[in-house]
Amino acid sequence: MPAGAALALIAPEIVRAVYQGGAFGVEAAATTAHTLAILAVGLPAFVLARVLMARAFAQARHAPLLRSGALALAVFGLAALVVRIDGPAGVAAAVSLGGWAQCTGLWRRDLLRKGQMLQLARLGLATAVMALCLLGLKPLIEALSAWAALGVLVAGGLSVYALAARLLCGYTARTLLTALK
């Protein structure tokens, strides 16, 4: 969740620092950042789907895997028709929607226990705190160079998320470092 939220929120700064310059102008950077932000919305679904797929494979439950894959393809196809695959952003939207469909299809059978739902809600709250911090930092970094602005956003977002995860979820520094590996 935090990676998807951060990626969606700071996509313009990432693209500006990494790609913008020379033949890759402001318009191309804006299009790329928009596409990256849309793909980032699907990132939590892609990660969770991988975890749920591994669980289904370990339990030798192949039918949910096939159904969720078919659901993802169907949603991708319908989304492609609805958004008419209007350039990279349309493809990104269809891919993200397909990822959420697959995740939902797998998760439907494997509803999390109450304690896990509470932990997920706390992680969502910690992510929201980080997102608010990033939104608050964005106006303050406009005068900085592209790389300096990106560094401030990454360091600020990571620090705030670590603190929020500690206070809201009880994570220790060791827990967070293990999660990064």
N, C-alpha and C positions, 0 to 999 in steps of 0.2 A: 504493500500500500504506500509506504512513504516514497519508495523509488518511483512509482507511477505518478504520484502527485507532484513530486519535485520535478520530474522530467517534463510533465505537462506544463507546469508553471514557469520553468526557466528555459523552455525550449528556444525562445528567441535569443537568449543570452548565449546558450550553448552553440547555436548555429552561427551567431555573429562572431564568436571567438574562434571557432574551429574552421569555418568555411568562408565567411564573407571576406571578400577582397579580390582584386583582379577581375577576372571574367565572371566570378560568382558575386553578382551585385546585390543590392538591397532587395530587389524584387524576388530574386531566386532565394535569398535568405529567408524572406518572409514566407514564401510558399513552403520551403523546407521546414521551417519552424512550426508552421501550422500543421503540416503532415505529421511531424514528430509528436506534437502535442496530442493529436488524435490517436496515434498509435500508443502513446503512453497511457491513455485511458484503458486500453485493453491489457496492459502489462500485468496488473494483479490477477486478471482472469487467466492469462497464459501460465503464470507461475503456479497458481492454485490448481489449474487443470493438470499440470505435470505431476504435482503431488498426488492428486486424486487418481490419476492414471496409474502411477506406480503402485498405489494401494490396491487398485482393482486388479492389476497384473499379479501382485503378490497373493491375492485371494483367489486367483484363477477365475475371475468374473469377467468374461470377455464380452458378453452381450451389452452391458452398459457402455463399454468402450466403443463398440460398433454403433450403438444408438446415439451416443453423444457426438461421435464423429460425423454421422449422417446429419444430425441436427445442426452442427456447426456449418457443414457444407450448404445445407438448405438455407440457413439464415444468411450466410455469406452471399449466396445466389440471389435471394430476395432483396437483401440490402443493396447489392450491386444494381439490381433493376430499379429499386426505389431512388437511390442516389445517382443512378445512371453512370456510375464510375466516372465522375467528372474530375479527371486528373488524379494526381497522387492523393489528395485529401479524401476523395471518394473511395479509393481503394483502401486507404487507411481506416476509414469509417467502417467499411464492409468487413475488413479483417478483424477489427476490434469487436464488432458486434458478433461475428462468428466465434471469436474466442470466449466472449461472455456466454454465448449459447452453449458451447461445449462445456464450460465450467459449470453452468447451471444444470446441464444434463447429467453430469457426473455427481454433482453435489446433491441433487434431488434425493438420491437414495442414501447418501452418506451425510445426513444432517448432523451437524456438530452437536456434541453434548452441551448442556447449559453452561458449564464452566468454560468451555471453549468459545461459546458465543459471547460470554462476558469478556473474555480475553480479547476476542476479535473486536468487540465494541471499544474496548480501552485502546487497542492499537489504532483503531479508526479515529478516536479522539486525539491521540498523540499525533497522528498524521495531520489532523485538522489544525492543531496548534502550530505544527511546522509550516503548514501551508499559509496560515495567517502571517507568520513571521516572514516568509518569503515574499508575500504580497506587500508587507510593510517595508521590507528592505529594497524592493525594486525602485521606488522613486529616489532613494538615497544614493544609488550607485550609478545614476545616469552620467555623472561627470567622469567616472573612472574609465580606464581603458577596458577593452573587451575581456581580456584575460583576468584583470584585477576584479572586474565586476563578477565574473563567473566564480572566481575564488571566494569572494565575500559571500555570494549566494550559497555555494556548496558548503563552506565552513559554517555559515550561520544556520543553514537548514539542518545540517548534521548535528550541530551542537544543541539546537533547540529540540530536535527529535530525540536525541539521547537523553536530555534532561526530562522531557515529557514522558518518554518511555520508562524512565527510572521512577518518576513520581506517580504515574498513572498505572503502570503495569508491574512495577516492582523489579524491573530488569536491572541487573548490575552491569558494570563496565565489562566484566568477563562474558556475560550473556550476549551483550551487543557485539563484542569482538568476535565471539564464536559465530554469531549470525552472519558476520561479514565474510567469513572464510568460505 
